Amino acid sequence: MKILVTGGTGFVGRHLVWHLARQGHQVIFTGRQSQSAAEVLAQVPEKAEAYWLGLHHGQLGAAEELISHTRDVEAVVHCAALSSPWGKAEDFYKANVASTQEVLSVCDQWQIPRLVHISTPSIYFDFCDRENVREDHPLPKPVNNYAQTKLEAEQWVKNSQIPERVILRPRAIFGPWDNTLMPRLLRVMAQGPLPLMRGGQARLDLTYIDNLIHAIDLSLTRPLLGPVCIYNLSNGEPLALKELLAQVAEAFKLPLRTRSLPWPLVSNLARLLEWIAHIKGQEPLVTRYSAGVLAFSQTLDISAIEKELGYSTQVSLEEGIRRHAQWFLSQGGQES
């Protein structure tokens, strides 16, 4: 099968390109940086067919450029996105909404029958405990630009005429080449005591990268129950924050230093840091959102993808943390 992968030089995208190439698919992947593309291509099997299309999603003419290189594509996996708790609204819009519109244009132009769209359960977050959240639960007002633009992108996908659409909402993806979740956590852990709010009892879900790739594979190949299928995704192994931090500290060989702080104090401090960051034009060490996800429980009900697509966890949380740490330390302690 000939498959387009957007954001193929990013964290999720590169793992997907490697997997699809190993499966014998012909892969076209987008990305901005030639150096990153070369890194991806260097790990593609010798006889596999993988091609890089240098593209800045959200820029003028990007849709036309994408269309001109994707004739005969049979499926699309849309991974390209800006995933961050901080940034400019315009950047989030280009990376998350405009890129999705480009992908939909490609699907319309070439009558591509199936799209797998990578979204986020950040759209569920509301600074309160939410356990076993289902895909059809009411959504709160988005808490930041990231959640807002990812929700808007979902609406574009839902409203499209593509015959088969899968929207995946993977929670807290981590693994080798992660440049969002684990690097931020490790940076805070290395710099000093990590604030432990509400007793560190918040229950968190994570998703190891191999499990997401498995879910994408199922989304591409399994029969669907309807034109639009939306699935939560995680390892299905929620842990209390204190337990998770202990595992991460041991695996990454970091001291586990915590300091109990009341949530209202951390919330107000994060607001102050964000205000200063707006003035300086740089990301704050902690945002209110990034603190909030460590203060409040958020776990997902993943029974739908298990029942409808046959998903099951391929790599346990403990094993995933071990693999990520092993890779991280082999890189000299630097995320790529």
N, C-alpha and C positions, 0 to 999 in steps of 0.2 A: 504494500500500500504506500502511496505517496502522501506524506504528511507534512503540514506546515506547523512549525513550533515557533511562536513568537517569544521573544526574550530568551532565546536559546543560549546566550552567553551568561545569563544570570544563574543564580543558585539552583532553582528548581529546573529551569530550562536546560541547563547543561546535563544534569542527571537524566533528564528525559531524552535528550538527543542521543546520549550514549546507549540508553536502554533500547530505544527504537532501532538504532543502527545495528545493535547486536541481534535484534529480532529479525533483521533482514529487510526492514522498511527503508524506503528512500526518503530522506529527511531534508527539508529546507528549513533553516532556522535564521531568525533575525537577531540583530544585536548591533550596538553602536561601535564597539571598540575592536579593531582588528587584532590586537594582542590577545584579548579574551577569546576571540573566535579561533585564533591559532591554538590556544590552549585546549579548546573544546575539540577541534579537529585532530589534534595530536593524540587524543585518546579514543578516537573512532576506529573500530577494527579496519584492517588494511583493505579488505575487499568491499567494505560497506559503502553505501552512497549517502554522503552528507554534504550539504552545500550551505555556505554562509551568504546571507544577504545583508550587507551593511545598511542599516536603516535607523533613523531617528523617529520613533513613533511620536505622533502628535505634531510633527512639523509639516509645513506646507508641501503638498505633493507626495506625502508618504503613502497615502492610499493608492494613488496611481502607480507608484513604484512597486508597491506590494502586488497589485493586480497583474502587472506586466511580467512578474517572475513566478506566478503561481498557477499557470495553466495545468490542468490535469491533476491538481491536488484533490485528494479524496476525503481528507479529514483535517481539521485544524485543532490544535491545542493552544489556547491563548494564555500564556504565562507572563507576558510582558506587563510590568506594573511597577509602580513606586510604592514600596512597602516600608513605611517609616512612621514613627509617632510624631515626627516633626518635619516641617517643610512648607514651601509656598503653595498656596491654593492653586495657582496657575500650573505649577509643576505636577501636582497630583492630577489635575484635570487632563493635561496632555497625556500623562503616562497611563492613566487608568480609564478615562472616558473616551478621549479621542482615539486611543489605540484600539479600543473595543469597536468603535465605529468603523475604523479602517478594516478590521477583521470581518465585520459584518458585510462591508462592501465587497470584499474578496469572495465571501461565501455567496453573496447574491450574484456577482458577476459570473462565477464559474459553477453555480448550482451545486455547491459542496453540501453533501447530505448531513454531515455530523460535525458539531462544534463542541469541544470540551473547554469550558471557561473556568479558570481558577479564580475563585472569589475568596471571601474571608468571613469567619464568624465574629470578627470585630464589630460587625453590624449589630450583634446582639448585646454588646457591652453597654452598661448603664450605671456604673458605679454602685452596684448592689450585687448580692449573691444570686446567681442564677445556675441552678443545677439541672442536668439532663435536658438541656434545651433542644427542642425539636425544630425541624426546618420550618414548620408552619406556625411557630409561636409568634405573637405580635412583636414587631420591631420597635425599639425606642428611637428617639431622635439621635442621629449619628453624633458621636462624641468628638470627632476631629475630621480634618480634611480627608484623611485616608479612608475612614469608614464611609464618609459622605460620597466620595467619588466611586468607591467600589460598589456601593448600593446603587448608584446611578448607572454604573456599567451593567449591573445585573438586570436592571429594567430594560436597557437597550437589547440585551440578549433575549429576555422574555418576550419582548414585543416584535422580535424579528420573525421572518418566515422560514428560517432554516428548518428542515424537516425534523431533525433530531438534535436536541440541545441538552447538554449535561452541565450543570453548575455545581462545582465542588467548593465546599467551605472548610478547608483544612485548618486545624487549630495549631498555632505556634510550631511551625515547621523548623526542624533543626537537622544538622548533619554537616558533612564536609562541604566547604564553600559557602556555608551560611554567612551572610554579611549583615544580618539584622538582629535576630533574637539572641543567640549565644554570645556574639561579640559584645553587645551592650551589657549583658549580665556579667560576663567575665570582667569587663572593664570596671564596673562598679564594685565587684567583689575584690578586685586587685587594689583598688584605691582606698578602701577603708571599710568600716562596718556597713553591712547592708541593712537598711531600715526594715524592721520586722513589725508589720502592722497587724493589729487584731490577733495577736498571738501566733502569727505565722501559720494559721490553720486554714487559710484559703486553699481550696482544692482546685488544682490546675490540670488541664489536659494539654498534651503535646503530641506532635506527629513527627516520627522519624521519616526522613526523606524517602527511604525505600518503600515505606507504606503508602506514601502519596503516589509514587511512581506506579505501584501496584494498582491503586485505585484509578489512576488515569488509564492504565492499560485496560482495565475492565470497562471503563467508560467508553473506550474506543471500540471495543470488540463485542460486548454483550448486547443482546436485544434489550430495548428500552420499553418501559411500560407506558410511555406517553411522549408527546413532542418536547416537553420540558421536564427534566428530572433534576431536582435539587437535593444534594446530599451533604450532610455534615460528615466530617472525617477527623479522626484522631487515632492515637494508639489504643484508645479504650482503656487506659490505665491511669485514671486521675490520682494525683498524689497531693498531699498537703505540702505547702510551700517549704516548710522546715525539712521535710523528708527529701524533697527534690534538691534543695540547696546542699544537703549533706552528700547526696550522690554526686552532684556536679563538682563540689569541692574535692572530694576524694579522687574522682576520675581525672580531673584537670590539675591535680596537685596544687591546689590553692588553699590558703587558710580559710576556715569558715568563721567569719566574724560578723556578728549580727548585733543590732541594737534595737530594743523594743521601743517603738514610738507610736503615739496615738495617730490614727488616720487623719483627723482634722488638722493636726500640726503639719504632717507631711503634705497634705493637700494644699494648705496655704503656702508652705515653702515652695512647692512645685509651681504654684501660680506666680510667685515672686521670681523664681528662676526663669520661667517662660517670659515674663515681662522684661527682664534684663536681656534675655537672649534675643528678643525682638529688637531691642536697641542696638545690640552688638552684631546682630545678623549671623548668629551661630547657634547650633543646637545646644540646648541646656543639658546638663548631666542627667537630670531627671525631669520628665514631663508629668503632668497630673495623670495622664492616661497610663503611662508606663508604670507609675507607682500604683495606680488603681488596679491594674491587672494582677499585681502581687498582693493586693489587699483584699480583693473580693473573689469568691469562688465563681468559676465559669467552667462547667463541664457540659459535654455534648452527648445527646442521644444519637448513636450511630447505627441504630437498628435498621434504618431504611436501606442504607447502602449494603449492609450485611445480607438482608433478606432479598433485595431486588437485584443486586449485582454479584452477590457471593463474596463480598469483601471479607477478609480476615487479616488480622495483624501478622505481618511477615517477620518483623524484627521488634522484639520487646523494648520497652523503654530503657530498662537497665542496659541491655546490649547496645541499643542505639547511643546512649550516653558514652559507653565504653568505646565504641567505634569512633565517635566524633572526637573524643579526647585523644585517642591514639593518633588519629590523623592530625589533629591540632598540634600535638607535641612533636610529631614528625616534621611539621613545617617550621619548627623552631618557636612555637608558641604564637604564631601570627596567622590570623584568618586571611585567606586570599581574597 
